[in-house]
Amino acid sequence: MQTSIRSRLQHGVMHLEAAFDVPFGASWNPLRQMGTLTFFYFWIVAVTGIYVYILFDTTVGGAYRSVEEMTNQQWYLGGIMRSIHRYASDAMVVTMVLHLSREFIMDRYRDVRWFTWFTGTPLIWFLFISGISGYWLVWDELAQYVAIGSMEWLDWLGIFGEPVANNFLDPGSLTDRFFTLLVFMHIFAPLFLLFIMWIHVMRVTQPKVNPPRGLAIGSLAMFVVLALIKPAVSHAPADLAMTPTTLNLDWFYMMLYPAFDTLGAGTLWVLAVGLSCIVCAMPWIPPLKRPRPAEVDLTKCNGCTRCFTDCPFGAVTMQPRSDGAAFDREAVVDPDMCTGCGICVGSCPVSTPFRHDEELMTGIDLPDFDLTLIRKKTLKAAEKAGPNGVLVFGCDYGADVKSLKDDGIGTLSLPCIGMLPPSFIDFSISRAGVAGVMISGCKECDCFSRLGNRWTQERIAGVRDPYLRKRVDRARITEFWGARIDADALADAVREFRATLGDTADDEEDVA
């Protein structure tokens, strides 16, 4: 039941992303860049926040006046900066929620990804603390409502000697000293947020934290236009002698305050902490059945570091040699970090099918899907394709190559297309005798194993070792990058490729 629901949600996400691919293209699709956009929006908020702080008066009596001056008298700069600060902060909530939802739906939060998911939970808390504390500083009626509600919520815990909300009892109770403390809270909360964002990606090999340049520029331009069309404005100045009656809430940050008024502090604490605990526990609900990790054969390992460099999850480390061989280092696999993607196999220079040994041995291999089995499956798929056919190497998470049933097509699906050593392309054409080879993997910028597509493209292009030999005719090789919903597009691409191979064969006969 759970698998069926997740599968439907995944198909919904993939269809939505396919629709966004039309205007944006796969690499600029914002739905695939929610994490990087969140990082980018943080820096926008930080830069605009610094400018706003320069003009801000940190006293109770001057805070509202200084905000109004920058909004109205210096609208062309201070007002725009304030508005961009507000809208980029709201956008961070949107991108964060969409990023979290997408990772959950696409099942990219379990296994070795648990750490990234787990550390994402405090990110949610600190993002909201940063945003809410910023609204206090305007010190208008909205700030008054939010500050009193927040302090009453904290007071329910009973951790302070005197209720903090007492600082808001009457106009004379709020001092400049306490208001300055609120200012420092708004400064240090984003700093802690940035620190946790760094922790969030620290165990990710070559993390991507910057969106494509065009998408970043477009987002910034969108905020500027929005700031000009609908600038951020304040409510009336705060008056602790009165209770605000009409407020325009920022629902991105303040959706819980009406619930606080209705349910009370205790219920809201139970919901907030309970949901956070559930989110943290999700990577282990239910437990994930993991494949056996990659294994290193020291008789074939020369410590070249390629598997260490290419592993997208940091599962391979280089350590001093333990077998007395004349090499400085050896590869060591951390079984708790290995996902069984096989990218390390594709990176090993010893992973070649051209040897005549019945059992192929390589420096690093998957025990459940070893190099010998890949060669056997390759020869079987090539036999099905025939001398005029196409052999399609695919990925278990991309377009389903097994759905290709036409004559003259052989298929082999791998845990990740990055597992395929380039020499297997050469082998398929020169030894197995197929007319052409298609390489298929996940959608562009959406590799399930993060770097499999990129490494494969660089190996074929000859810019990453092990690279495809120059002797291989590139006209007999093509690539297709698609999601699971792109099976029909994959079939069409194979047919077009076969037609191209036919034209190439005719040209060769004419030359002869």
C-alpha positions as CSV (number, residue, x, y, z in Angstrom):
1,M,0.0,0.0,0.0
2,Q,2.7,2.4,1.0
3,T,4.8,1.5,-2.1
4,S,1.8,2.1,-4.3
5,I,1.1,5.5,-2.8
6,R,4.8,6.5,-3.1
7,S,4.9,5.3,-6.7
8,R,1.9,7.5,-7.6
9,L,3.4,10.5,-5.9
10,Q,6.7,9.9,-7.7
11,H,4.9,9.8,-11.0
12,G,3.1,13.0,-10.2
13,V,6.4,14.7,-9.3
14,M,8.1,13.5,-12.5
15,H,5.2,14.6,-14.7
16,L,5.2,18.0,-13.0
17,E,8.9,18.3,-13.5
18,A,8.5,17.3,-17.1
19,A,6.1,20.2,-17.6
20,F,8.6,22.6,-16.1
21,D,11.3,21.2,-18.4
22,V,9.6,22.7,-21.4
23,P,10.1,26.4,-20.5
24,F,13.2,26.0,-18.2
25,G,15.1,23.0,-19.6
26,A,16.2,20.1,-17.4
27,S,19.3,21.9,-16.0
28,W,17.4,25.0,-15.0
29,N,14.3,23.3,-13.8
30,P,13.6,25.0,-10.4
31,L,11.8,21.9,-9.1
32,R,15.1,20.1,-9.2
33,Q,17.0,23.0,-7.7
34,M,15.1,23.6,-4.5
35,G,18.0,22.8,-2.2
36,T,20.5,25.1,-4.1
37,L,17.9,27.8,-4.3
38,T,17.4,27.7,-0.5
39,F,21.1,28.3,-0.1
40,F,21.0,31.1,-2.6
41,Y,18.1,32.8,-1.0
42,F,19.9,32.6,2.4
43,W,22.7,34.8,0.9
44,I,20.2,37.2,-0.5
45,V,18.6,37.5,2.9
46,A,22.0,37.9,4.6
47,V,23.2,40.7,2.2
48,T,19.9,42.7,2.3
49,G,19.7,42.1,6.1
50,I,23.2,43.7,6.6
51,Y,22.1,46.8,4.6
52,V,18.8,47.1,6.6
53,Y,20.7,46.7,9.9
54,I,23.0,49.6,9.0
55,L,20.0,51.9,8.8
56,F,18.2,50.4,11.7
57,D,17.8,52.0,15.1
58,T,18.1,49.4,17.8
59,T,16.2,51.3,20.4
60,V,12.5,50.7,21.2
61,G,11.6,54.3,20.4
62,G,13.6,54.5,17.2
63,A,13.1,51.0,15.6
64,Y,9.7,51.7,14.0
65,R,10.8,55.2,12.9
66,S,14.0,54.0,11.2
67,V,12.2,51.2,9.4
68,E,9.6,53.7,8.1
69,E,12.3,56.1,7.0
70,M,14.1,53.4,4.9
71,T,10.8,52.2,3.5
72,N,9.4,55.5,2.4
73,Q,12.1,58.2,2.3
74,Q,14.7,55.8,0.8
75,W,12.3,53.6,-1.1
76,Y,14.6,53.4,-4.1
77,L,17.2,51.5,-2.1
78,G,16.4,50.9,1.6
79,G,12.7,50.1,0.7
80,I,13.7,47.7,-2.0
81,M,16.3,46.0,0.2
82,R,13.7,45.6,3.0
83,S,11.2,44.1,0.5
84,I,13.7,41.7,-1.0
85,H,14.8,40.7,2.5
86,R,11.1,39.9,3.3
87,Y,10.3,38.0,0.0
88,A,13.6,36.0,-0.1
89,S,12.9,34.9,3.5
90,D,9.4,33.8,2.5
91,A,10.9,32.0,-0.6
92,M,13.3,30.1,1.7
93,V,10.3,28.5,3.5
94,V,8.7,27.5,0.1
95,T,11.9,26.0,-1.3
96,M,12.8,24.3,1.9
97,V,9.3,22.6,2.2
98,L,9.4,21.6,-1.5
99,H,12.9,20.3,-1.2
100,L,12.0,18.2,1.9
101,S,8.8,16.9,0.2
102,R,10.6,16.0,-3.0
103,E,13.4,14.1,-1.2
104,F,10.7,12.2,0.8
105,I,8.6,11.3,-2.2
106,M,11.5,10.3,-4.4
107,D,12.8,8.1,-1.5
108,R,16.1,10.0,-1.1
109,Y,16.2,10.3,2.6
110,R,17.1,6.8,3.8
111,D,20.1,4.6,3.8
112,V,23.3,6.8,3.9
113,R,21.2,9.9,3.2
114,W,19.8,9.7,6.8
115,F,22.3,12.2,8.1
116,T,21.4,14.9,5.6
117,W,17.7,14.3,6.3
118,F,18.2,14.2,10.1
119,T,20.1,17.5,10.2
120,G,17.4,19.1,8.0
121,T,15.0,19.0,11.0
122,P,16.9,21.6,13.1
123,L,17.2,23.7,9.9
124,I,13.4,24.0,9.9
125,W,13.4,25.3,13.5
126,F,16.2,27.8,13.0
127,L,14.7,29.1,9.8
128,F,11.5,29.9,11.6
129,I,13.3,31.4,14.6
130,S,15.3,33.6,12.2
131,G,12.2,34.8,10.4
132,I,10.0,35.3,13.4
133,S,12.7,37.2,15.3
134,G,13.0,39.5,12.3
135,Y,9.4,40.6,12.5
136,W,9.9,41.6,16.1
137,L,12.4,44.3,15.1
138,V,9.9,46.3,13.0
139,W,8.0,46.9,16.3
140,D,4.6,47.5,14.7
141,E,1.3,45.9,15.7
142,L,2.3,42.7,13.9
143,A,5.6,42.5,15.8
144,Q,3.8,43.1,19.1
145,Y,1.4,40.2,18.4
146,V,4.2,37.9,17.3
147,A,6.6,38.8,20.1
148,I,4.0,38.4,22.9
149,G,2.7,35.1,21.4
150,S,6.3,33.8,21.1
151,M,7.2,34.7,24.6
152,E,4.1,33.2,26.1
153,W,4.8,30.0,24.1
154,L,8.3,29.9,25.7
155,D,7.1,30.8,29.1
156,W,4.9,27.6,29.1
157,L,8.1,25.6,29.4
158,G,8.9,27.2,32.8
159,I,12.6,27.5,32.1
160,F,12.9,31.1,33.0
161,G,12.8,32.5,36.5
162,E,10.4,35.2,35.5
163,P,7.9,35.0,32.6
164,V,9.6,36.7,29.6
165,A,6.2,37.9,28.4
166,N,6.2,40.3,31.4
167,N,8.5,42.5,29.4
168,F,5.4,43.4,27.2
169,L,2.9,44.1,29.9
170,D,2.7,47.9,29.4
171,P,4.4,50.6,27.4
172,G,7.0,51.2,30.1
173,S,8.0,47.6,30.6
174,L,9.9,47.1,27.4
175,T,13.4,48.5,27.7
176,D,16.1,49.3,25.1
177,R,18.3,46.7,26.7
178,F,15.7,43.9,26.2
179,F,15.0,45.2,22.7
180,T,18.8,45.0,21.9
181,L,18.7,41.4,23.1
182,L,16.0,40.7,20.5
183,V,18.2,42.3,17.8
184,F,21.1,40.0,18.7
185,M,18.7,37.0,18.6
186,H,17.9,37.9,15.0
187,I,21.6,38.2,14.2
188,F,22.8,35.0,15.8
189,A,19.8,32.8,14.7
190,P,20.8,33.1,11.0
191,L,24.4,32.4,11.9
192,F,23.4,29.2,13.6
193,L,21.2,28.4,10.6
194,L,24.2,28.8,8.3
195,F,26.3,26.6,10.6
196,I,23.6,23.8,10.5
197,M,23.3,24.2,6.7
198,W,27.1,23.5,6.5
199,I,26.6,20.4,8.7
200,H,23.6,19.4,6.5
201,V,26.0,18.9,3.5
202,M,29.3,18.1,5.2
203,R,28.9,14.3,4.6
204,V,28.0,14.8,0.9
205,T,30.8,14.4,-1.6
206,Q,31.1,17.5,-3.8
207,P,27.8,19.0,-2.6
208,K,26.0,21.3,-5.0
209,V,24.9,24.4,-3.1
210,N,24.7,26.9,-5.9
211,P,21.9,27.0,-8.5
212,P,22.6,27.5,-12.2
213,R,23.6,31.1,-12.8
214,G,20.6,31.9,-15.0
215,L,18.2,30.6,-12.4
216,A,19.9,32.6,-9.7
217,I,19.8,35.8,-11.7
218,G,16.2,35.2,-12.6
219,S,15.2,34.6,-9.0
220,L,16.9,37.8,-7.9
221,A,15.2,39.8,-10.7
222,M,11.9,38.3,-9.6
223,F,12.4,39.6,-6.1
224,V,13.3,43.1,-7.4
225,V,10.2,43.2,-9.5
226,L,8.0,42.0,-6.6
227,A,9.6,44.6,-4.4
228,L,8.7,47.4,-6.8
229,I,5.2,46.1,-7.5
230,K,4.2,45.3,-3.9
231,P,6.7,46.7,-1.4
232,A,6.8,45.4,2.1
233,V,5.1,47.8,4.5
234,S,4.6,48.0,8.3
235,H,1.4,48.0,10.4
236,A,0.7,50.8,12.8
237,P,3.4,51.3,15.5
238,A,3.2,48.9,18.4
239,D,1.2,50.0,21.5
240,L,1.4,47.7,24.5
241,A,-1.6,49.5,26.0
242,M,-3.8,48.1,23.2
243,T,-4.4,44.7,21.7
244,P,-4.1,44.6,17.9
245,T,-7.4,43.6,16.2
246,T,-6.6,43.6,12.5
247,L,-3.4,42.0,11.2
248,N,-2.0,40.9,7.9
249,L,-0.1,37.8,8.9
250,D,2.9,36.5,6.9
251,W,1.5,32.9,6.6
252,F,4.9,31.5,5.6
253,Y,6.2,32.1,9.1
254,M,3.1,32.7,11.2
255,M,0.7,29.9,10.3
256,L,1.0,28.5,13.8
257,Y,0.1,31.6,15.7
258,P,-3.7,31.3,15.2
259,A,-3.4,27.7,16.2
260,F,-1.6,28.9,19.4
261,D,-4.5,31.2,20.2
262,T,-6.9,28.3,19.7
263,L,-5.1,25.3,21.0
264,G,-2.8,26.7,23.7
265,A,0.9,26.5,24.2
266,G,1.0,22.9,25.6
267,T,-0.8,21.4,22.7
268,L,1.3,23.3,20.2
269,W,4.5,22.2,21.9
270,V,3.4,18.5,21.7
271,L,2.6,18.9,18.0
272,A,5.8,20.7,17.1
273,V,8.1,18.4,19.0
274,G,6.2,15.3,18.1
275,L,6.2,16.0,14.4
276,S,9.9,16.9,14.6
277,C,10.7,13.5,16.2
278,I,8.6,11.7,13.6
279,V,10.4,13.5,10.8
280,C,13.8,12.6,12.3
281,A,12.8,8.9,12.6
282,M,11.5,8.6,9.0
283,P,14.8,7.2,7.5
284,W,14.3,4.1,9.7
285,I,10.5,3.7,9.2
286,P,10.4,1.1,7.8
287,P,14.0,-0.3,7.9
288,L,15.6,-0.3,4.4
289,K,17.0,-3.5,3.0
290,R,20.4,-2.6,1.8
291,P,22.6,-4.4,-0.8
292,R,25.9,-5.8,0.2
293,P,28.6,-3.1,0.0
294,A,31.4,-3.0,-2.5
295,E,34.5,-5.2,-1.8
296,V,38.1,-4.4,-2.5
297,D,40.5,-7.0,-4.0
298,L,43.9,-5.9,-3.0
299,T,45.6,-8.2,-5.6
300,K,44.1,-5.8,-8.2
301,C,44.2,-2.5,-6.3
302,N,47.2,-0.2,-6.8
303,G,45.9,2.6,-4.7
304,C,45.1,4.9,-7.7
305,T,42.4,6.8,-5.7
306,R,39.9,6.8,-8.6
307,C,37.2,5.0,-6.6
308,F,37.8,7.3,-3.7
309,T,37.5,10.4,-5.9
310,D,34.3,9.2,-7.7
311,C,32.3,7.8,-4.8
312,P,29.3,10.1,-4.4
313,F,28.7,9.2,-0.8
314,G,32.2,9.2,0.7
315,A,32.1,5.4,1.3
316,V,35.7,4.8,0.0
317,T,38.7,6.1,1.9
318,M,42.4,5.6,1.1
319,Q,44.5,4.1,3.9
320,P,48.1,2.8,4.3
321,R,48.8,-0.5,2.6
322,S,48.1,-3.5,4.7
323,D,49.3,-6.4,2.4
324,G,52.9,-5.5,2.0
325,A,52.4,-4.7,-1.7
326,A,54.6,-2.0,-3.3
327,F,52.0,0.7,-3.2
328,D,51.5,3.4,-0.7
329,R,47.7,3.1,-0.2
330,E,44.7,0.9,-0.6
331,A,41.0,1.5,-1.0
332,V,38.8,0.7,2.0
333,V,35.0,0.6,1.9
334,D,32.9,1.8,4.8
335,P,29.9,-0.6,4.6
336,D,27.7,1.8,6.5
337,M,28.2,4.5,3.8
338,C,28.1,2.3,0.7
339,T,24.8,2.3,-1.2
340,G,25.8,-0.4,-3.7
341,C,25.5,2.1,-6.7
342,G,28.6,0.6,-8.3
343,I,30.1,3.9,-9.4
344,C,33.4,2.8,-7.9
345,V,33.4,-0.3,-10.2
346,G,33.1,2.0,-13.3
347,S,35.9,4.1,-12.0
348,C,38.4,1.3,-11.6
349,P,41.0,1.0,-14.4
350,V,41.1,-2.7,-14.0
351,S,37.4,-3.1,-14.7
352,T,37.6,-4.4,-18.3
353,P,35.8,-7.2,-20.1
354,F,38.5,-7.8,-22.7
355,R,40.4,-10.4,-20.5
356,H,39.8,-14.0,-21.4
357,D,39.5,-15.1,-17.7
358,E,36.2,-16.8,-16.9
359,E,36.0,-14.9,-13.7
360,L,36.8,-11.2,-14.2
361,M,38.7,-9.7,-11.2
362,T,38.9,-6.0,-10.6
363,G,40.1,-3.7,-7.8
364,I,36.7,-3.0,-6.4
365,D,33.4,-4.9,-7.2
366,L,29.9,-5.5,-6.0
367,P,29.4,-9.0,-4.6
368,D,25.7,-9.1,-5.8
369,F,26.4,-7.7,-9.3
370,D,30.0,-8.4,-10.1
371,L,32.0,-7.6,-13.3
372,T,31.8,-11.2,-14.5
373,L,28.0,-11.1,-14.3
374,I,27.9,-7.8,-16.2
375,R,30.0,-9.3,-19.0
376,K,27.7,-12.3,-19.2
377,K,24.6,-10.1,-19.3
378,T,26.3,-7.8,-21.9
379,L,27.1,-10.7,-24.2
380,K,23.5,-12.0,-23.8
381,A,22.0,-8.6,-24.6
382,A,24.3,-8.2,-27.6
383,E,23.3,-11.5,-28.9
384,K,19.6,-10.4,-28.7
385,A,20.4,-7.2,-30.4
386,G,22.3,-8.8,-33.3
387,P,25.0,-7.3,-35.6
388,N,22.6,-4.6,-36.9
389,G,21.0,-3.9,-33.5
390,V,21.5,-1.6,-30.5
391,L,22.7,-2.5,-27.0
392,V,21.1,-0.2,-24.4
393,F,22.8,0.2,-21.1
394,G,20.4,1.7,-18.6
395,C,19.9,2.6,-15.0
396,D,17.5,1.1,-12.4
397,Y,16.2,4.6,-11.5
398,G,15.9,6.1,-15.0
399,A,13.8,5.3,-18.0
400,D,13.0,1.6,-17.9
401,V,15.2,0.0,-20.6
402,K,13.6,-3.4,-19.9
403,S,10.4,-2.0,-21.5
404,L,12.2,-2.0,-24.9
405,K,10.8,-5.1,-26.6
406,D,11.5,-4.5,-30.3
407,D,13.7,-6.9,-32.3
408,G,17.3,-5.8,-32.7
409,I,17.5,-4.2,-29.2
410,G,19.3,-5.7,-26.3
411,T,19.2,-4.2,-22.8
412,L,21.1,-4.3,-19.5
413,S,20.0,-2.3,-16.5
414,L,22.6,-1.4,-13.8
415,P,22.2,0.1,-10.3
416,C,23.6,3.3,-11.7
417,I,24.8,4.1,-15.2
418,G,28.0,5.3,-13.5
419,M,28.8,1.7,-12.8
420,L,29.5,1.0,-16.5
421,P,33.2,0.9,-17.2
422,P,33.8,2.7,-20.6
423,S,35.6,-0.4,-21.8
424,F,32.3,-2.2,-22.0
425,I,31.1,0.2,-24.7
426,D,34.3,-0.6,-26.7
427,F,33.8,-4.3,-26.0
428,S,30.1,-4.3,-27.1
429,I,31.0,-2.8,-30.5
430,S,34.4,-4.4,-31.3
431,R,33.9,-7.8,-29.7
432,A,30.2,-8.4,-29.2
433,G,29.5,-7.0,-32.6
434,V,26.5,-4.7,-32.1
435,A,26.0,-1.8,-34.5
436,G,25.6,0.8,-31.8
437,V,25.4,1.5,-28.0
438,M,23.0,3.7,-26.2
439,I,23.8,5.0,-22.7
440,S,20.8,5.8,-20.6
441,G,20.5,7.2,-17.1
442,C,18.4,9.4,-14.8
443,K,17.1,12.7,-15.9
444,E,19.7,15.4,-16.3
445,C,20.5,17.0,-12.9
446,D,18.6,14.3,-11.1
447,C,20.9,11.3,-10.9
448,F,19.6,9.1,-8.0
449,S,23.3,8.3,-7.1
450,R,24.1,12.0,-7.5
451,L,27.2,11.8,-9.8
452,G,26.6,8.8,-12.0
453,N,25.4,10.7,-15.1
454,R,28.2,13.3,-14.8
455,W,31.0,10.8,-14.4
456,T,29.7,8.7,-17.3
457,Q,29.5,11.7,-19.7
458,E,33.0,12.8,-18.7
459,R,34.4,9.3,-19.2
460,I,32.9,9.0,-22.7
461,A,34.1,12.5,-23.6
462,G,37.6,11.5,-22.6
463,V,38.0,14.1,-19.8
464,R,37.8,11.7,-16.9
465,D,39.8,8.5,-16.3
466,P,39.0,5.7,-17.1
467,Y,38.0,7.2,-20.4
468,L,36.6,5.7,-23.5
469,R,39.3,4.9,-26.1
470,K,39.6,7.3,-29.0
471,R,39.4,4.4,-31.4
472,V,35.7,3.9,-30.7
473,D,33.5,5.5,-33.3
474,R,31.5,8.1,-31.5
475,A,28.9,8.0,-34.2
476,R,28.0,4.6,-32.9
477,I,27.3,5.8,-29.4
478,T,24.5,8.0,-28.2
479,E,23.0,9.1,-24.8
480,F,19.5,9.4,-23.4
481,W,18.8,10.9,-20.0
482,G,15.2,10.4,-18.8
483,A,13.0,9.6,-15.8
484,R,10.9,6.5,-15.4
485,I,8.0,8.1,-17.1
486,D,10.1,8.6,-20.3
487,A,9.9,5.0,-21.5
488,D,8.1,6.0,-24.7
489,A,10.6,8.8,-25.4
490,L,13.4,6.2,-24.8
491,A,11.9,3.9,-27.4
492,D,11.6,6.7,-29.9
493,A,15.2,7.7,-29.3
494,V,16.4,4.1,-29.9
495,R,14.5,3.9,-33.2
496,E,16.0,7.2,-34.3
497,F,19.4,6.1,-33.3
498,R,19.0,2.8,-35.3
499,A,18.0,4.8,-38.3
500,T,21.1,6.9,-38.0
501,L,23.2,3.8,-37.8
502,G,21.6,2.5,-40.9
503,D,22.5,5.7,-42.8
504,T,26.1,5.4,-41.4
505,A,26.4,1.8,-42.7
506,D,25.1,2.9,-46.1
507,D,27.7,5.6,-46.3
508,E,30.5,3.2,-45.4
509,E,29.4,0.8,-48.2
510,D,29.4,3.7,-50.7
511,V,32.9,4.6,-49.7
512,A,34.0,1.0,-50.1
